[in-house]
Amino acid sequence: MNLAVDVRKLGDSGIGTYVANVLARLVPAFRGGEVRLLGERGAIEQLPWARGERVSVIQCSTPTFSVEEQLRLPALIPRDTGLLWSPQFNIPLFYRGKLLVTIHDVIHLAQPRFMEGWHRRAYARALLAAVRAKADRVIADSRFTADELVRLVGVDRARIEVIHLGVDDAWYSVPRSPRPHGKPYFVFVGNVKAHKNIRGLIAAFGALAERLPHDLVIVGKKEGFVTGDRQVERMSAALGERVKFTGLVDDELLRRYVACAEALVLPSFYEGFGLPPLEAMACGCPVIVSNRASLPEVCGEAALYCEPEETDDIAAKMLRVAQDADTRAGLRERGLRHARTFTWEKCARETLAVIESLG
């Protein structure tokens, strides 16, 4: 069976991390026919696992979630493809072969208040309906997302496989010097989007600012998001240099920002999985997350939970971690043990098993 994979998001955070880590392990283990990768040839061919004899690259630079991709993708997929794997729900609507789709979340349907633009929401609804009708199998990052697919999209639960994401080994050996920030600090990792509740995080930090010497460091892309929270910058400006936006940083610096933090705080309203808390656990950083969506499933007993709608509760949990050494030690110990149960090897192995079952 020849396998085609849409890898246009390969260089991005989030889905790109998922695609890169799974394919690096899955491609060498694939014992079917050829693996065809649809994406940017120059970037893909630099990857060691993409240079095998049975791996080929099909140049495809069409933007994701666009009309153009619907017109071009079906024509680029070779006719002898036995299975197309789309690692997100923007499937080619006119493709007629076997289809495997990974769904990371259904926020467009579950939380439309965070999604600007009726046309984007409509396109997402249409694509998810197509997934329900066309996908032979669906991979969900979490049981929570699987339940959302049944509840909101109507996907048959028998066609859904839950496969958790993994933690890269590099997170377990992060050097803690030099420190990337001079003062003690809390860290948030993620793109500045409204559903991440950064507004609530900044409000909570503002309530603590006079009681703690800490800063708040926000690591992630701030500009260019249609779902970006435009009030975040105004709120952070009121706290001056106590709030730092780093923008995108390389992987090595990202890991040091997390490893050296007092705690990672993720008070999101909605997450389909939530990888940053697990990565923080792996490098010994205490974790505070909201009690919503997939986060309790993913973080288990290794995190401190907050109510994201209540700024006072977010602040109370941050204060507890900052002032209580026993709380920090307990979170570090449980976190490290918990993170080790999530591996990219397991994720790739289970994904390969799904692919082989469709051959």
N, C-alpha and C positions, 0 to 999 in steps of 0.2 A: 504494500500500500504506500503510495506517495503522499507525503504530508506537506501541506502548504500552511504557512503561519504569517499572519499580519504582524509585522514588527515595527510599524511606523512610529510607535511610542517608545522605542528602545532607549533613546537618550534622555527621556524625561524622568522626573522623580515619580514616585507612586507606581503607576502601571509599568513604567520603564524598569524600575527595580525588580518588579515581579517577572517581567519577560526575560530580562537579562539573567537573573539567577536560576530560573527554571530551565531555560534553553541551554545554559552552560552545562547543565547536568543531564538534561533529557536528550539532546542531540547525540552525544557520544554513545548513549545507551540505546538509541532507537535502532531496531533491527528490521525495520520494514524496508521500503524502497528509498526514494530520495526525500530530502527535506528541502523545500523551497521557501525562502524567506523574502517577503515582500516589504521593501523599505528602502532606505538610503544606502546605496551600494558602498560608498566610501566609508561610512561609519561601520557598517556590518562587517566588511571584509577585514577590518582591523582586529576583529575578535578571534582568538585562537580556535574556538569551537565551531566557527563558521567557515573554516578553511578545509574541511574534510572533503574527501572525494565524492561523497554522496550528498553534499550540501551545495546548493546553488542560490544565487541572489537575483531577484527580479526587481529592477529599479522601479520604485514607486514613491513619489514625493507628494502625492495629493494630500491636502489637509484632512485631518480626521474630522468627523461630524460635519461633512460638507456635501453639497450636491455633486461636486466633482468626483468624490470617491465612489458614489453610487453609479456614476457613468463609466468610470475607468477600471475599478477593481475587478468586476466580473470578466472583463476582457483580458486582464493580466494573469488570472489564475489558469494554469495549464489544464488542458482538457482531461489529461490522465490523472488528475489529482483525486486521490481516494478519500481524503478528509481535509477540510479547511478548519484550522483552529483560529478563532478570533479572540484575543485576550481582553476584549471589552465588547460592549453590546452594539457598537456601530457596524453591524454585519452588512455585507453587500446584499441588497434586497433581491437582486436578480440572479444570484448564484443558486444553482439547482442541485448541487452535490451534497454529500454528507457534511454535517456542520457541528463543530464543538465550539461552545462559547463560554468564556469566563465572565461572570458578573461580579463586580466588586461591591456595588451598592445600587440601590434604586432611589436615590435621594430626589431625583426629578419628580417621582410620583409620591414619595413619602413625605417630603418636606418642600413643596413647591414655593413656599415663601422665601426660600433661599436662592431660588433659581430665577434670575432676571431674564426677561424676554419670552413672550408667549410662544414665539416660533421655535425657540430652543426646547422648551418644554414639550411642544407638540411633536417635534422631531424625535425626542427621546421616547415619548409614548409610542410613536409609530414603530421605532426600532425595537422596543421591548415587546410590542405585540408581535412583530416579525420573529423575534427570538422564540416566543411561545409557540408560534406556528411552524417554524422551520428547523429549529435546533434539535439534533438527535440526542444530544446530551448537554447539560449545563453544569459548569463548575461554579460553586459559590464559595467565597472566602471564609464564610462563617455560617453556623446554623441560623444565626439571626438573619443574614441575607437570604438564605434558603427560605426561611419562613416569610420574608417580605416578598420574594418572588412568587410564592404560592398565593399570598394574601392580595397583593396588588397587581400582579401580572397574570396570574392564573396558570403558571407553569405547573405541569404535573409533577408532583413531588418525586415520583419514581424515576424521573429523568434528571434529577439534581444530585450531584455529588458534592459533598462538603469537603474541601481541602484547605486547611489552614496554611498561611504563609510561613516563611522561615526567617531566621536571624543569621546574618552573615558572621562567620567565625571572627572577622576582624573586630567585632564589637567586644570580644572577650579579653582583648589585650591592648587597650587604649592607653597610651602614655598620658600621664596627668600633668606633665610639664613640657614646655612652658604653658602656663594657664592662658587661655585665650581672652580672658577678661579680668581686669585687675581686682575688682571687688567680688564678694560673694554674690550669687545671683540664682534666680529661678530661670528655667529655660522652657520655651515653647518651640516645637519643631513642626513645621507644616506651612503650606501656602496660606496667605491671608485671605480667607474666605469666611463668609458670614456664619456658616454652620459650624465653624470651628470655635465660635464663641470667644474670640479674642477680645471683643468688647467687654464681655463679662470678666475675663482674666485681668485686663488692664484696670477695670473698676475695682476688682478685689485687691490687686496690688496697690492701687492708689490708697485704699483704706488702711493698708499696712505700712505705707512708705515711711511714716514718721516713727514707727515702732521698730523697724528693722533697718540694718545697713545695706540690705540687698538691693540689687538692680533686677530688672526683668529683661531678658535677652530673647528676642523673637527671631528665629532662624528659618528663613524660607522666602519664597518669592512674594513680593508685595504688589508689584505693578502688573497690569495686563490681564487681570482676571475679571471676567464679566460678572462673577459672583463675589467679587471683593467687597469687603465691608469698608465703606468710605468714611465711616465715623471713627475708625480705629486711629487714623493718623491725628485727627483732632484731639482725641482723648489722650493719646500718648504725648502730644506736644505740651499738654498741661503739666506733665510730670518731668519735663525737661530731659536731662541726660540720664535720668533713672531708667528710662526705657530705651533699649537699643534694638534697631532693626538691622540685621546683618545682610539681608538679601541672600541670594544663593551663594553657598560656599562649597568648596570641594569636600569630598568624603572624609578626608583625614581631619580637616578642621571641624566639620560637623561632629565627628565622634568626640573630639576633644571638648567642644562646647557642651556636649551632653555629659561626658564623664566627669567634668569638673563642676557641674552644677549642684546646687543644694538639692534640687528636685526638678524633674520634668513635670510640667503641668499641662494637661490636655482636657479642658472642660467642655468638650464638644457636645453639641446637641445630637449629632448623627455621625456615626462612623460605620462603614461596612466591615472593617476589620480593625485598623488602628495599629500599624507597625511600629511607630516611634516609641510607644511605651515598652514594648518588648526589647527593642534595641537599647533603651535606657537601662532596663533591668540587667541586660547582659554585661554592661560596663559598670555596674555597681551604683547607678544613679537611682535614688528613690523616685517613685512614680505616684502622681496624683491624677486621677482621671474622673470623668463624669460617670454617673451610674446609668447611662443611657445606651441604647442600641447594642452594638456588639461588644462594647468595652468590658462589661463584666464577664462575658464568655471568654474573651481573649486574655484578660489580665488575672482572672481567678482571684485567689486570696493574696496575691503578691502586690496589690496596689491599695492606696488609700482613696476612697470614693467620695465624690462631692456631688451635690445637687446643682446642676448647671444653671438653673433659673434663679438660684439664690446666691447673690454676690457674697453675702456674709458667710455662707458655708464654704465657698471656695477660699475666702480669706482665712477662715478658721483652720482649714486643713493645711494651707501654706504656713501659717503661724506655728501649727503643731510640729510640722516637719523641721522648721527652722530652729525651734527651741527645745525639742525633745530628742536627745541623742539615742535613746532606746527605740523610739519610733523609726528613726533613720536606719539604725542597725538592723532592725527587724525587716524593714522593707528591702534593704539590700540583700539580706540573706535569702528571704523568700523569693525575691525577684530573680536572683541569679539561678536558683534552682528551677524556677518556673520557665525562664527563657530557654533553658537547655532542652525543653520538650518541643520546641518549635525549630525545625531545621529545614533548610532548602533541599537537602537530600531527600527528606521524607516527602516534601511537597512535590518535587520532581518525579519521584518514584510513583506516587499515587496518580499524578497527572499522566504519566506514561501508561499506567495500567488502564486508565480511562480511554486513552487513544488506541491502545491495542485492542480493547474490547469492541471498538467501533470498526476495526479492520476487516 
